[in-house]
Amino acid sequence: MTGHTGFRADTTTGGPRPRTGEQGQDLVEFALILPLLLLILLGIIEFGIAILHYNSVANVAREVARYGIVHPETDVLDDFIFTDDTQTQYTEDIGRWARGLITDTATLDVEYALNDPGTFLSTTVQVTVTYEHEFITGPVVAAVGGDGTVDLRAVSTMNTEIPIQD
């Protein structure tokens, strides 16, 4: 009789073995776990980019504060940070230190404060830089009702080398 018996030949012993019905199980399990793996991978990438942008924000704050401790005058600091009197564009130095960031005044905000010894124990320059970081998945987060951005902020405070001049 040569009909179908429902058994396959066992490759190790040569005898028949029953069908288990698990031929597509691996594919189904992979399809179930793949979205979770991709979500974890995308989260790692998002976090890495956010850390890179925060490092750039901290670098801008530190460099402007370093310049401010040597030149603690508001006019000089304004000229160092902005290209014009309306404070709408940053200088090339700011763009160089803010690698990877969008350096327009809508997303990157550079502020400074010169504190005289009357309010602090020493004369200081405090620089605050804020950057509106937009996630890669921002549109997806916004579609479900969230905010696809986060503000990254770095503050650098340093003591001046010479007294503040008005």
OpenMM code with the backbone's topology and positions (N, CA, C; nanometers):
from openmm import Vec3, app, unit

residues = "MET THR GLY HIS THR GLY PHE ARG ALA ASP THR THR THR GLY GLY PRO ARG PRO ARG THR GLY GLU GLN GLY GLN ASP LEU VAL GLU PHE ALA LEU ILE LEU PRO LEU LEU LEU LEU ILE LEU LEU GLY ILE ILE GLU PHE GLY ILE ALA ILE LEU HIS TYR ASN SER VAL ALA ASN VAL ALA ARG GLU VAL ALA ARG TYR GLY ILE VAL HIS PRO GLU THR ASP VAL LEU ASP ASP PHE ILE PHE THR ASP ASP THR GLN THR GLN TYR THR GLU ASP ILE GLY ARG TRP ALA ARG GLY LEU ILE THR ASP THR ALA THR LEU ASP VAL GLU TYR ALA LEU ASN ASP PRO GLY THR PHE LEU SER THR THR VAL GLN VAL THR VAL THR TYR GLU HIS GLU PHE ILE THR GLY PRO VAL VAL ALA ALA VAL GLY GLY ASP GLY THR VAL ASP LEU ARG ALA VAL SER THR MET ASN THR GLU ILE PRO ILE GLN ASP".split()
positions = [
    Vec3(0.0843, -0.1170, 0.0000),
    Vec3(0.0000, 0.0000, 0.0000),
    Vec3(0.0885, 0.1228, 0.0000),
    Vec3(0.0625, 0.2138, -0.0892),
    Vec3(0.1479, 0.3306, -0.1047),
    Vec3(0.0792, 0.4594, -0.0661),
    Vec3(-0.0254, 0.4602, 0.0092),
    Vec3(-0.0997, 0.5811, 0.0479),
    Vec3(-0.0267, 0.6600, 0.1568),
    Vec3(-0.0844, 0.7739, 0.1921),
    Vec3(-0.0265, 0.8620, 0.2932),
    Vec3(-0.0547, 0.8049, 0.4319),
    Vec3(0.0483, 0.7889, 0.5129),
    Vec3(0.0311, 0.7283, 0.6440),
    Vec3(0.0296, 0.8307, 0.7560),
    Vec3(0.0667, 0.9574, 0.7299),
    Vec3(0.0690, 1.0592, 0.8349),
    Vec3(0.1990, 1.0603, 0.9125),
    Vec3(0.2939, 0.9805, 0.8699),
    Vec3(0.4238, 0.9764, 0.9372),
    Vec3(0.5319, 1.0203, 0.8415),
    Vec3(0.6351, 1.0852, 0.8997),
    Vec3(0.7539, 1.1198, 0.8217),
    Vec3(0.8658, 1.0254, 0.8615),
    Vec3(0.9605, 1.0089, 0.7736),
    Vec3(1.0743, 0.9241, 0.8067),
    Vec3(1.1652, 0.9990, 0.9033),
    Vec3(1.2076, 0.9343, 1.0097),
    Vec3(1.3007, 0.9923, 1.1057),
    Vec3(1.4394, 0.9852, 1.0436),
    Vec3(1.5062, 1.0962, 1.0329),
    Vec3(1.6364, 1.0996, 0.9650),
    Vec3(1.7455, 1.0350, 1.0479),
    Vec3(1.7272, 1.0228, 1.1779),
    Vec3(1.8326, 0.9636, 1.2600),
    Vec3(1.8222, 0.8116, 1.2651),
    Vec3(1.7026, 0.7584, 1.2728),
    Vec3(1.6871, 0.6124, 1.2833),
    Vec3(1.6321, 0.5496, 1.1565),
    Vec3(1.5753, 0.6322, 1.0689),
    Vec3(1.5195, 0.5796, 0.9458),
    Vec3(1.3761, 0.5357, 0.9602),
    Vec3(1.3263, 0.5314, 1.0835),
    Vec3(1.1891, 0.4894, 1.1071),
    Vec3(1.0931, 0.6054, 1.1009),
    Vec3(0.9640, 0.5773, 1.0985),
    Vec3(0.8660, 0.6857, 1.0919),
    Vec3(0.8537, 0.7583, 1.2262),
    Vec3(0.8220, 0.8849, 1.2213),
    Vec3(0.7943, 0.9618, 1.3430),
    Vec3(0.6675, 1.0434, 1.3198),
    Vec3(0.5932, 1.0704, 1.4241),
    Vec3(0.4666, 1.1429, 1.4042),
    Vec3(0.4913, 1.2913, 1.3771),
    Vec3(0.3970, 1.3537, 1.3063),
    Vec3(0.4042, 1.4986, 1.2798),
    Vec3(0.3685, 1.5720, 1.4084),
    Vec3(0.4457, 1.6805, 1.4361),
    Vec3(0.4209, 1.7542, 1.5599),
    Vec3(0.3354, 1.8769, 1.5388),
    Vec3(0.3235, 1.9276, 1.4200),
    Vec3(0.2407, 2.0440, 1.3923),
    Vec3(0.3030, 2.1747, 1.4397),
    Vec3(0.4343, 2.1802, 1.4592),
    Vec3(0.5037, 2.2995, 1.5084),
    Vec3(0.5918, 2.3618, 1.4009),
    Vec3(0.5582, 2.3439, 1.2770),
    Vec3(0.6435, 2.3916, 1.1694),
    Vec3(0.6479, 2.5441, 1.1622),
    Vec3(0.5437, 2.6180, 1.1975),
    Vec3(0.5427, 2.7643, 1.1896),
    Vec3(0.5567, 2.8331, 1.3237),
    Vec3(0.5845, 2.7555, 1.4274),
    Vec3(0.5901, 2.8128, 1.5622),
    Vec3(0.7003, 2.9170, 1.5755),
    Vec3(0.8186, 2.8905, 1.5214),
    Vec3(0.9289, 2.9858, 1.5318),
    Vec3(0.8949, 3.1189, 1.4650),
    Vec3(0.8304, 3.1112, 1.3499),
    Vec3(0.7926, 3.2325, 1.2782),
    Vec3(0.6914, 3.3149, 1.3569),
    Vec3(0.5951, 3.2505, 1.4186),
    Vec3(0.4940, 3.3203, 1.4981),
    Vec3(0.5580, 3.3843, 1.6216),
    Vec3(0.6464, 3.3118, 1.6892),
    Vec3(0.7139, 3.3672, 1.8069),
    Vec3(0.8005, 3.4867, 1.7699),
    Vec3(0.8693, 3.4761, 1.6561),
    Vec3(0.9517, 3.5883, 1.6105),
    Vec3(0.8658, 3.7100, 1.5772),
    Vec3(0.7517, 3.6872, 1.5138),
    Vec3(0.6618, 3.7979, 1.4798),
    Vec3(0.6050, 3.8637, 1.6057),
    Vec3(0.5883, 3.7889, 1.7117),
    Vec3(0.5370, 3.8459, 1.8369),
    Vec3(0.6443, 3.9255, 1.9118),
    Vec3(0.7692, 3.8823, 1.9071),
    Vec3(0.8753, 3.9466, 1.9850),
    Vec3(0.9449, 4.0583, 1.9066),
    Vec3(0.9349, 4.0593, 1.7733),
    Vec3(1.0032, 4.1600, 1.6916),
    Vec3(0.9648, 4.3037, 1.7267),
    Vec3(0.8369, 4.3394, 1.7447),
    Vec3(0.8052, 4.4780, 1.7808),
    Vec3(0.8696, 4.5212, 1.9129),
    Vec3(0.8756, 4.4321, 2.0092),
    Vec3(0.9398, 4.4645, 2.1367),
    Vec3(1.0894, 4.4879, 2.1187),
    Vec3(1.1549, 4.4042, 2.0401),
    Vec3(1.2979, 4.4221, 2.0153),
    Vec3(1.3262, 4.5526, 1.9412),
    Vec3(1.2431, 4.5851, 1.8430),
    Vec3(1.2608, 4.7110, 1.7692),
    Vec3(1.2361, 4.8320, 1.8588),
    Vec3(1.1387, 4.8220, 1.9493),
    Vec3(1.1114, 4.9304, 2.0430),
    Vec3(1.2305, 4.9533, 2.1359),
    Vec3(1.2904, 4.8480, 2.1852),
    Vec3(1.4085, 4.8604, 2.2713),
    Vec3(1.5254, 4.9199, 2.1936),
    Vec3(1.5474, 4.8741, 2.0713),
    Vec3(1.6558, 4.9268, 1.9886),
    Vec3(1.6355, 5.0750, 1.9583),
    Vec3(1.5140, 5.1134, 1.9225),
    Vec3(1.4851, 5.2536, 1.8945),
    Vec3(1.5017, 5.3395, 2.0204),
    Vec3(1.4635, 5.2866, 2.1358),
    Vec3(1.4837, 5.3588, 2.2613),
    Vec3(1.6303, 5.3830, 2.2908),
    Vec3(1.7143, 5.2842, 2.2638),
    Vec3(1.8592, 5.3011, 2.2840),
    Vec3(1.9129, 5.4082, 2.1905),
    Vec3(1.8698, 5.4077, 2.0664),
    Vec3(1.9152, 5.5089, 1.9697),
    Vec3(1.8674, 5.6478, 2.0120),
    Vec3(1.7398, 5.6604, 2.0508),
    Vec3(1.6849, 5.7896, 2.0965),
    Vec3(1.7627, 5.8429, 2.2158),
    Vec3(1.7905, 5.7573, 2.3125),
    Vec3(1.8625, 5.7986, 2.4330),
    Vec3(2.0046, 5.8421, 2.3979),
    Vec3(2.0701, 5.7716, 2.3080),
    Vec3(2.2050, 5.8088, 2.2661),
    Vec3(2.2094, 5.9445, 2.1982),
    Vec3(2.1128, 5.9725, 2.1134),
    Vec3(2.1079, 6.1028, 2.0459),
    Vec3(2.0795, 6.2134, 2.1465),
    Vec3(1.9910, 6.1880, 2.2426),
    Vec3(1.9612, 6.2886, 2.3461),
    Vec3(2.0855, 6.3179, 2.4309),
    Vec3(2.1631, 6.2170, 2.4649),
    Vec3(2.2868, 6.2378, 2.5407),
    Vec3(2.3875, 6.3179, 2.4579),
    Vec3(2.3987, 6.2886, 2.3302),
    Vec3(2.4877, 6.3647, 2.2417),
    Vec3(2.4469, 6.5115, 2.2390),
    Vec3(2.3180, 6.5382, 2.2267),
    Vec3(2.2702, 6.6767, 2.2235),
    Vec3(2.2913, 6.7457, 2.3582),
    Vec3(2.2717, 6.6732, 2.4692),
    Vec3(2.2971, 6.7344, 2.6001),
    Vec3(2.4448, 6.7692, 2.6152),
    Vec3(2.5329, 6.6837, 2.5677),
    Vec3(2.6760, 6.7155, 2.5743),
    Vec3(2.7087, 6.8410, 2.4945),
    Vec3(2.6447, 6.8599, 2.3804),
    Vec3(2.6653, 6.9813, 2.3016),
    Vec3(2.6130, 7.1044, 2.3760),
    Vec3(2.4972, 7.0921, 2.4411),
    Vec3(2.4404, 7.2027, 2.5185),
    Vec3(2.5344, 7.2393, 2.6337),
    Vec3(2.5846, 7.1393, 2.7048),
    Vec3(2.6771, 7.1650, 2.8155),
    Vec3(2.8069, 7.2266, 2.7656),
    Vec3(2.8522, 7.1869, 2.6484),
    Vec3(2.9744, 7.2428, 2.5907),
    Vec3(2.9563, 7.3910, 2.5588),
    Vec3(2.8420, 7.4275, 2.5021),
    Vec3(2.8151, 7.5691, 2.4729),
    Vec3(2.8148, 7.6501, 2.6018),
    Vec3(2.7464, 7.6010, 2.7040),
    Vec3(2.7401, 7.6732, 2.8322),
    Vec3(2.8787, 7.6903, 2.8920),
    Vec3(2.9584, 7.5864, 2.8884),
    Vec3(3.0931, 7.5916, 2.9453),
    Vec3(3.1831, 7.6889, 2.8687),
    Vec3(3.1784, 7.6853, 2.7369),
    Vec3(3.2660, 7.7727, 2.6567),
    Vec3(3.2271, 7.9198, 2.6699),
    Vec3(3.0967, 7.9487, 2.6714),
    Vec3(3.0549, 8.0885, 2.6892),
    Vec3(3.0934, 8.1369, 2.8286),
    Vec3(3.0793, 8.0526, 2.9297),
    Vec3(3.1192, 8.0911, 3.0653),
    Vec3(3.2701, 8.1139, 3.0733),
    Vec3(3.3478, 8.0320, 3.0050),
    Vec3(3.4933, 8.0519, 3.0029),
    Vec3(3.5295, 8.1867, 2.9411),
    Vec3(3.4626, 8.2200, 2.8336),
    Vec3(3.4884, 8.3496, 2.7719),
    Vec3(3.4436, 8.4620, 2.8653),
    Vec3(3.3325, 8.4425, 2.9329),
    Vec3(3.2784, 8.5450, 3.0215),
    Vec3(3.3623, 8.5713, 3.1444),
    Vec3(3.4380, 8.4735, 3.1920),
    Vec3(3.5213, 8.4998, 3.3102),
    Vec3(3.6414, 8.5860, 3.2758),
    Vec3(3.6809, 8.5867, 3.1500),
    Vec3(3.7920, 8.6724, 3.1071),
    Vec3(3.7407, 8.8076, 3.0604),
    Vec3(3.6211, 8.8109, 3.0024),
    Vec3(3.5602, 8.9334, 2.9498),
    Vec3(3.4223, 8.9538, 3.0118),
    Vec3(3.4139, 8.9934, 3.1382),
    Vec3(3.2830, 9.0038, 3.2047),
    Vec3(3.2099, 9.1346, 3.1790),
    Vec3(3.1928, 9.1712, 3.0528),
    Vec3(3.1155, 9.2888, 3.0159),
    Vec3(2.9985, 9.2436, 2.9286),
    Vec3(2.8817, 9.3020, 2.9517),
    Vec3(2.7623, 9.2589, 2.8784),
    Vec3(2.7751, 9.2825, 2.7283),
    Vec3(2.8327, 9.3955, 2.6880),
    Vec3(2.8472, 9.4235, 2.5442),
    Vec3(2.9393, 9.3223, 2.4769),
    Vec3(3.0482, 9.2905, 2.5436),
    Vec3(3.1442, 9.1963, 2.4865),
    Vec3(3.0832, 9.0565, 2.4779),
    Vec3(3.0108, 9.0159, 2.5818),
    Vec3(2.9465, 8.8844, 2.5787),
    Vec3(2.8375, 8.8772, 2.4727),
    Vec3(2.7599, 8.9838, 2.4576),
    Vec3(2.6583, 8.9859, 2.3521),
    Vec3(2.7220, 8.9718, 2.2141),
    Vec3(2.8319, 9.0414, 2.1926),
    Vec3(2.9009, 9.0311, 2.0634),
    Vec3(2.9616, 8.8924, 2.0429),
    Vec3(3.0005, 8.8276, 2.1503),
    Vec3(3.0574, 8.6936, 2.1415),
    Vec3(2.9507, 8.5890, 2.1094),
    Vec3(2.8301, 8.6108, 2.1587),
    Vec3(2.7229, 8.5118, 2.1412),
    Vec3(2.6428, 8.5369, 2.0135),
    Vec3(2.6053, 8.6631, 1.9875),
    Vec3(2.5154, 8.6960, 1.8774),
    Vec3(2.5878, 8.7706, 1.7672),
    Vec3(2.5394, 8.7530, 1.6437),
    Vec3(2.6009, 8.8204, 1.5293),
    Vec3(2.5456, 8.9610, 1.5081),
    Vec3(2.4301, 8.9913, 1.5679),
    Vec3(2.3684, 9.1225, 1.5466),
    Vec3(2.3076, 9.1731, 1.6772),
    Vec3(2.2662, 9.2993, 1.6768),
    Vec3(2.2096, 9.3595, 1.7973),
    Vec3(2.0698, 9.3086, 1.8295),
    Vec3(2.0003, 9.2521, 1.7318),
    Vec3(1.8648, 9.2027, 1.7573),
    Vec3(1.8650, 9.0644, 1.8221),
    Vec3(1.9813, 9.0032, 1.8349),
    Vec3(1.9998, 8.8733, 1.8980),
    Vec3(1.9130, 8.7650, 1.8345),
    Vec3(1.9200, 8.7571, 1.7017),
    Vec3(1.8425, 8.6564, 1.6295),
    Vec3(1.9301, 8.5468, 1.5700),
    Vec3(2.0621, 8.5682, 1.5610),
    Vec3(2.1516, 8.4668, 1.5050),
    Vec3(2.2744, 8.4540, 1.5943),
    Vec3(2.3194, 8.3295, 1.6082),
    Vec3(2.4380, 8.3030, 1.6885),
    Vec3(2.5631, 8.3098, 1.6026),
    Vec3(2.6757, 8.3320, 1.6685),
    Vec3(2.8033, 8.3390, 1.5973),
    Vec3(2.8480, 8.1997, 1.5536),
    Vec3(2.9514, 8.1970, 1.4713),
    Vec3(3.0053, 8.0686, 1.4254),
    Vec3(3.0627, 7.9880, 1.5412),
    Vec3(3.1153, 8.0557, 1.6427),
    Vec3(3.1687, 7.9837, 1.7587),
    Vec3(3.0599, 7.9017, 1.8268),
    Vec3(2.9439, 7.9607, 1.8455),
    Vec3(2.8325, 7.8886, 1.9077),
    Vec3(2.7937, 7.7694, 1.8199),
    Vec3(2.7863, 7.7894, 1.6907),
    Vec3(2.7538, 7.6795, 1.5996),
    Vec3(2.8580, 7.5692, 1.6018),
    Vec3(2.9849, 7.6064, 1.6167),
    Vec3(3.0912, 7.5059, 1.6219),
    Vec3(3.0832, 7.4237, 1.7503),
    Vec3(3.0541, 7.4891, 1.8625),
    Vec3(3.0461, 7.4167, 1.9907),
    Vec3(2.9182, 7.3362, 2.0022),
    Vec3(2.8159, 7.3764, 1.9309),
    Vec3(2.6863, 7.3079, 1.9381),
    Vec3(2.6729, 7.2066, 1.8260),
    Vec3(2.7722, 7.1247, 1.8089),
    Vec3(2.7706, 7.0256, 1.7008),
    Vec3(2.6484, 6.9360, 1.7120),
    Vec3(2.5811, 6.9198, 1.6006),
    Vec3(2.4648, 6.8321, 1.5966),
    Vec3(2.3346, 6.8991, 1.6358),
    Vec3(2.3399, 7.0247, 1.6782),
    Vec3(2.2183, 7.0940, 1.7206),
    Vec3(2.1716, 7.1909, 1.6129),
    Vec3(2.0440, 7.2200, 1.6149),
    Vec3(1.9892, 7.3255, 1.5301),
    Vec3(2.0140, 7.4558, 1.6046),
    Vec3(2.1001, 7.5405, 1.5522),
    Vec3(2.1416, 7.6593, 1.6265),
    Vec3(2.0656, 7.7834, 1.5824),
    Vec3(1.9340, 7.7787, 1.5930),
    Vec3(1.8571, 7.9014, 1.5751),
    Vec3(1.7982, 7.9387, 1.7112),
    Vec3(1.7557, 8.0628, 1.7227),
    Vec3(1.7085, 8.1112, 1.8523),
    Vec3(1.5738, 8.0522, 1.8926),
    Vec3(1.5080, 7.9806, 1.8036),
    Vec3(1.3811, 7.9165, 1.8391),
    Vec3(1.4037, 7.7870, 1.9171),
    Vec3(1.5138, 7.7170, 1.8901),
    Vec3(1.5389, 7.5897, 1.9584),
    Vec3(1.6525, 7.5975, 2.0594),
    Vec3(1.7490, 7.6860, 2.0375),
    Vec3(1.8638, 7.6994, 2.1274),
    Vec3(1.8587, 7.8367, 2.1922),
    Vec3(1.8636, 7.8392, 2.3240),
    Vec3(1.8552, 7.9643, 2.3987),
    Vec3(1.9789, 7.9767, 2.4875),
    Vec3(2.0555, 8.0840, 2.4683),
    Vec3(2.1758, 8.1096, 2.5477),
    Vec3(2.1515, 8.2362, 2.6297),
    Vec3(2.1553, 8.2227, 2.7621),
    Vec3(2.1381, 8.3365, 2.8524),
    Vec3(2.2555, 8.3412, 2.9486),
    Vec3(2.2884, 8.4605, 2.9952),
    Vec3(2.3974, 8.4730, 3.0919),
    Vec3(2.3599, 8.5768, 3.1958),
    Vec3(2.4245, 8.5654, 3.3101),
    Vec3(2.4050, 8.6622, 3.4178),
    Vec3(2.5407, 8.6929, 3.4788),
    Vec3(2.5693, 8.8218, 3.4935),
    Vec3(2.6911, 8.8663, 3.5602),
    Vec3(2.6527, 8.9065, 3.7021),
    Vec3(2.7071, 8.8394, 3.8004),
    Vec3(2.6716, 8.8643, 3.9398),
    Vec3(2.7859, 8.9350, 4.0111),
    Vec3(2.7554, 9.0492, 4.0688),
    Vec3(2.8599, 9.1243, 4.1373),
    Vec3(2.8771, 9.0730, 4.2802),
    Vec3(2.9863, 9.1110, 4.3453),
    Vec3(3.0134, 9.0596, 4.4794),
    Vec3(2.9101, 9.1020, 4.5835),
    Vec3(2.8255, 9.1974, 4.5528),
    Vec3(2.7244, 9.2381, 4.6492),
    Vec3(2.6181, 9.1319, 4.6722),
    Vec3(2.5941, 9.0460, 4.5712),
    Vec3(2.4926, 8.9424, 4.5851),
    Vec3(2.5533, 8.8039, 4.6080),
    Vec3(2.6787, 8.7852, 4.5738),
    Vec3(2.7460, 8.6569, 4.5935),
    Vec3(2.8772, 8.6803, 4.6664),
    Vec3(2.9391, 8.5727, 4.7115),
    Vec3(3.0682, 8.5846, 4.7785),
    Vec3(3.1778, 8.6276, 4.6828),
    Vec3(3.1628, 8.5934, 4.5570),
    Vec3(3.2615, 8.6342, 4.4569),
    Vec3(3.1884, 8.6752, 4.3302),
    Vec3(3.2603, 8.7361, 4.2405),
    Vec3(3.2049, 8.7781, 4.1136),
    Vec3(3.1948, 8.6561, 4.0227),
    Vec3(3.0773, 8.6312, 3.9679),
    Vec3(3.0565, 8.5114, 3.8868),
    Vec3(2.9880, 8.5428, 3.7549),
    Vec3(3.0064, 8.4502, 3.6619),
    Vec3(2.9345, 8.4505, 3.5352),
    Vec3(2.8560, 8.3197, 3.5312),
    Vec3(2.7260, 8.3309, 3.5109),
    Vec3(2.6421, 8.2116, 3.5025),
    Vec3(2.5765, 8.2079, 3.3653),
    Vec3(2.5985, 8.0986, 3.2939),
    Vec3(2.5442, 8.0822, 3.1592),
    Vec3(2.4466, 7.9652, 3.1609),
    Vec3(2.3261, 7.9892, 3.1086),
    Vec3(2.2243, 7.8857, 3.0976),
    Vec3(2.1923, 7.8648, 2.9505),
    Vec3(2.2047, 7.7406, 2.9057),
    Vec3(2.1740, 7.7068, 2.7669),
    Vec3(2.0614, 7.6036, 2.7690),
    Vec3(1.9562, 7.6321, 2.6923),
    Vec3(1.8418, 7.5426, 2.6826),
    Vec3(1.8214, 7.5059, 2.5359),
    Vec3(1.7988, 7.3779, 2.5126),
    Vec3(1.7772, 7.3289, 2.3759),
    Vec3(1.6513, 7.2429, 2.3735),
    Vec3(1.5655, 7.2682, 2.2769),
    Vec3(1.4438, 7.1892, 2.2605),
    Vec3(1.4749, 7.0702, 2.1700),
    Vec3(1.4961, 6.9541, 2.2329),
    Vec3(1.5321, 6.8315, 2.1602),
    Vec3(1.4052, 6.7611, 2.1132),
    Vec3(1.4003, 6.7346, 1.9847),
    Vec3(1.2849, 6.6639, 1.9290),
    Vec3(1.3246, 6.5195, 1.9020),
    Vec3(1.2456, 6.4275, 1.9541),
    Vec3(1.2735, 6.2857, 1.9368),
    Vec3(1.2435, 6.2415, 1.7943),
    Vec3(1.3111, 6.1364, 1.7509),
    Vec3(1.2852, 6.0785, 1.6192),
    Vec3(1.1405, 6.0308, 1.6129),
    Vec3(1.0936, 5.9766, 1.7223),
    Vec3(0.9563, 5.9265, 1.7288),
    Vec3(0.8585, 6.0345, 1.7720),
    Vec3(0.8987, 6.1598, 1.7644),
    Vec3(0.8135, 6.2711, 1.8049),
    Vec3(0.6768, 6.2721, 1.7395),
    Vec3(0.6683, 6.2541, 1.6071),
    Vec3(0.5360, 6.2524, 1.5441),
    Vec3(0.4471, 6.1378, 1.5942),
    Vec3(0.5076, 6.0238, 1.6239),
    Vec3(0.4288, 5.9110, 1.6759),
    Vec3(0.3780, 5.9434, 1.8161),
    Vec3(0.4657, 6.0017, 1.8998),
    Vec3(0.4260, 6.0391, 2.0356),
    Vec3(0.3185, 6.1464, 2.0311),
    Vec3(0.3322, 6.2439, 1.9409),
    Vec3(0.2322, 6.3495, 1.9280),
    Vec3(0.0983, 6.2939, 1.8792),
    Vec3(0.1019, 6.1898, 1.7971),
    Vec3(-0.0218, 6.1309, 1.7459),
    Vec3(-0.1031, 6.0643, 1.8556),
    Vec3(-0.0361, 6.0161, 1.9608),
    Vec3(-0.1091, 5.9525, 2.0711),
    Vec3(-0.1327, 6.0491, 2.1861),
    Vec3(-0.1070, 6.1787, 2.1628),
    Vec3(-0.1400, 6.2799, 2.2622),
    Vec3(-0.0256, 6.3264, 2.3484),
    Vec3(0.0960, 6.2856, 2.3201),
    Vec3(0.2106, 6.3274, 2.4006),
    Vec3(0.2856, 6.4433, 2.3375),
    Vec3(0.3954, 6.4807, 2.4000),
    Vec3(0.4820, 6.5859, 2.3479),
    Vec3(0.6102, 6.5194, 2.3008),
    Vec3(0.6424, 6.5338, 2.1745),
    Vec3(0.7593, 6.4682, 2.1170),
    Vec3(0.8890, 6.5426, 2.1383),
    Vec3(0.8919, 6.6377, 2.2333),
    Vec3(1.0138, 6.7128, 2.2595),
    Vec3(1.0446, 6.7114, 2.4088),
    Vec3(1.1692, 6.7440, 2.4395),
    Vec3(1.2129, 6.7591, 2.5777),
    Vec3(1.3169, 6.8715, 2.5802),
    Vec3(1.3123, 6.9532, 2.6856),
    Vec3(1.4093, 7.0615, 2.6996),
    Vec3(1.5342, 7.0088, 2.7685),
    Vec3(1.6485, 7.0260, 2.7027),
    Vec3(1.7773, 6.9922, 2.7609),
    Vec3(1.8393, 7.1221, 2.8109),
    Vec3(1.8794, 7.1258, 2.9368),
    Vec3(1.9302, 7.2497, 2.9955),
    Vec3(2.0614, 7.2231, 3.0672),
    Vec3(2.1583, 7.3124, 3.0441),
    Vec3(2.2865, 7.3053, 3.1133),
    Vec3(2.3185, 7.4436, 3.1688),
    Vec3(2.3686, 7.4462, 3.2915),
    Vec3(2.4059, 7.5712, 3.3575),
    Vec3(2.5523, 7.5613, 3.3950),
    Vec3(2.6282, 7.6642, 3.3608),
    Vec3(2.7699, 7.6700, 3.3958),
    Vec3(2.7952, 7.7999, 3.4705),
    Vec3(2.8505, 7.7893, 3.5908),
    Vec3(2.8824, 7.9060, 3.6724),
    Vec3(3.0315, 7.9051, 3.7024),
    Vec3(3.0976, 8.0177, 3.6736),
    Vec3(3.2419, 8.0275, 3.6973),
    Vec3(3.2729, 8.1622, 3.7616),
    Vec3(3.3793, 8.1651, 3.8412),
    Vec3(3.4265, 8.2893, 3.9023),
    Vec3(3.5075, 8.3684, 3.8012),
    Vec3(3.4842, 8.4998, 3.7990),
    Vec3(3.5556, 8.5848, 3.7016),
    Vec3(3.6980, 8.6077, 3.7456),
    Vec3(3.7826, 8.6369, 3.6479),
    Vec3(3.9222, 8.6635, 3.6764),
    Vec3(3.9462, 8.8107, 3.7065),
    Vec3(3.8564, 8.8964, 3.6585),
    Vec3(3.8670, 9.0393, 3.6879),
    Vec3(3.7298, 9.0874, 3.7335),
    Vec3(3.7218, 9.1991, 3.8027),
    Vec3(3.5904, 9.2490, 3.8491),
    Vec3(3.5001, 9.2830, 3.7313),
    Vec3(3.3703, 9.2709, 3.7542),
    Vec3(3.2720, 9.3038, 3.6507),
    Vec3(3.2714, 9.4541, 3.6290),
    Vec3(3.2721, 9.4913, 3.5005),
    Vec3(3.2690, 9.6331, 3.4648),
    Vec3(3.1373, 9.6628, 3.3975),
    Vec3(3.0722, 9.7702, 3.4374),
    Vec3(2.9439, 9.8048, 3.3765),
    Vec3(2.9600, 9.8828, 3.2495),
] * unit.nanometer
topology = app.Topology()
chain = topology.addChain("A")
for resn in residues:
    res = topology.addResidue(resn, chain)
    for name in ("N", "CA", "C"):
        topology.addAtom(name, app.Element.getBySymbol(name[0]), res)
